[in-house]
């Protein structure tokens, strides 16, 4: 659930130039990118819904050595697996009514078709390939029945608003750092 990097206005030549400058001299980008990423991270931590606070504590920042890339959010396979539910907090869930799913189907008898039927007695090749038994839903301790009632959950966005709130600040700082780095590089090249 990490906020991934985006291209700086799609200018690949500028990125290559800044990467080359980084190999020859110190640039301003690393510090500014770290400062900007930390600001976005602080906003994320304020906006994320907190139950235990573990997800908020798992948010991290990574800035590349050149300062051209930054990743903010959940990083690493283990944390992504542990905090998989953050996408449900961000976008919400649809819910499930617990009633049988029925759709109009002209090929079935009676004009209705349901996929929530007991398929354990079906046999033959068709059942082997497509059908699974309709099983009771349980987490081991609680029984939810064959068709549980799962309520819809509203979205509580925190990822996108954190980026949007800090967008102008981050862009202004990065533009200033790029301009300063290019100015230093041009002075260094003309003096050298």
N, C-alpha and C positions, 0 to 999 in steps of 0.2 A: 504494500500500500504506500509505497514511497512516491513522493512527488519527483518525477524524473526531470532531467534537464531538457531544455528546449534550445533550439538554435537561436543565436543572436541575430535576429532578422534575416536568417538564411544566408548570411554572408560568409561563405566558406573561405574566401581569400583572406578576409580579416582574421578569421580563426587561425589559419595557417601562419599568417604574419605574427600574430600574438604568440603562437606556440614557438616560432623561431626566435622571437625576442626573448622569450622565457629561457631558452637554452643558452643565450649569450649574456643576459643581464637580469637583475632582479626586476620584477614588475610589480605594479601596484595592485594587480587583480586579486592575488591570493588573500590579502588582508581584507579587502573590500568585499570579496565574495564570502569569506568566513563571517564577517560582520553582518552582511545581509542575510545569510543562511541562519545565523543565530537569532536574528530578529523574527524571521518567519517561523522558526522553531518555537520561540517563546509565545508567539500568537497561536500556533497550533496547540500548545500545551494549555493555553487559556480556554480555547474553544472546544477541545475534545471532551465529550461527556465522561465524567469520572464516577466509577463505582468503587474500585479498589485503588485506582491510580497506577496500576501496573502498566497499562497501555501507554499512558502519558509518559511514564519513566522510560519506556522502551523506544521512544522517538529519538532519533540520532541525526547528526549532520556529518556528511563527508564532503570535503572539498578537494579536488584533484591538485596535484603539485603545481600545475600550470595556472590554476585558478580559473580555468575556462569551464569547468563542470562542477556542479554541486548536486548532491542528493540529500533530501530532507525527508524524514519519516521513518517507517519501519524498515530496517536494513537487515539482511541475512535470512537464510532459509529457516532457521529455528524460530526466530521471532515472527516471520511471516506465517508459519504454521500455528504458532501459539496464539497470535492475535488475528486470526482469520476473520473474526466477527466484526472487526472494525469496518469492513465494507458494508455490513448490514446497518451499522450505526450511521455511516455516511449517506447511504442511499435509501435506507428504509427497506421494509419487506412487504410483500403483497398479502401474505396471510393465506389461510386455507380454511374453508368453511366446514369441512368435515362431512359434507353431503356427497352422495355419489356423483361422479362426473358423468354427465349425459350430453350427448350431442345428436343432432338429427343426422341420420344415416339412411339413405334410401335402400341400401343393400341389406339392412338388418330387418328382422321381423318386428313389426309394431312401430317402425320408424324411429326407434331409439337405439343408441349404441352406448354401452358403458365399458370402461376399461377397469372398473373397480369390482370385478367379479372374482369368485374363487376359481383359480385356474389349476388347483392341485389335482383335480380329477381329469383334466384334459390329457390326451396322449397323442402320440403321432409326431411326425416331423415338424409340423407347424408349432406345436407347443415347445419343442426342444429349442427351436431357434429364437422365438420371440417372447414367450410368456413366462412370467415368474409367478410363483405362488403369491397370493395376497396374504401378507403376514401381519400379525399384531405388532403395533409400534410400542417399543419399550426401551428404556435406557438401562434396564437391569434392575432398577429399584421401583420404578413407577410404570404402571400400565396405562397407555394412552388410547387403547382400542384400535380397531382396524382403520378408522378414519377420524383422526383426532381433530379437534377444533383448535387451530393455531391463529391467534389474532394478528392483524396487520400492525406493523410498527412504523411510526412516522420517521422520516429522515431527520437526522441531526448532523447536518454538514459541518465539518471542521477543517477538512483538507483544502478544499477550493477557496473558502472564505479567507483562510490564513494567507493564501497566495494573493488573492485579490486586494486585501487590506494593505498589504505591503508592496504592491506592484510599483507604484510611482516612486517610492523611496528606493527600492532596489534598482530600478532602471536608471534613476538619476545618479546613484552612486556608481554603478557599473559604467555608465557613459563617461562620467568624470574620470574614473580610473583608467579606462581605455584611452581616453584623450591624453591623460598625463603620461601613460606608458609610451604611447606613440610619439609624444613630444620629446620625452627623454631619449627614445631610440633614435629619433631623427637628429637630435643634437649630438648624440654619441657617435653616430655614423658620419656626420659632417665634420666633427672634430678629429675623428680617427683616421 
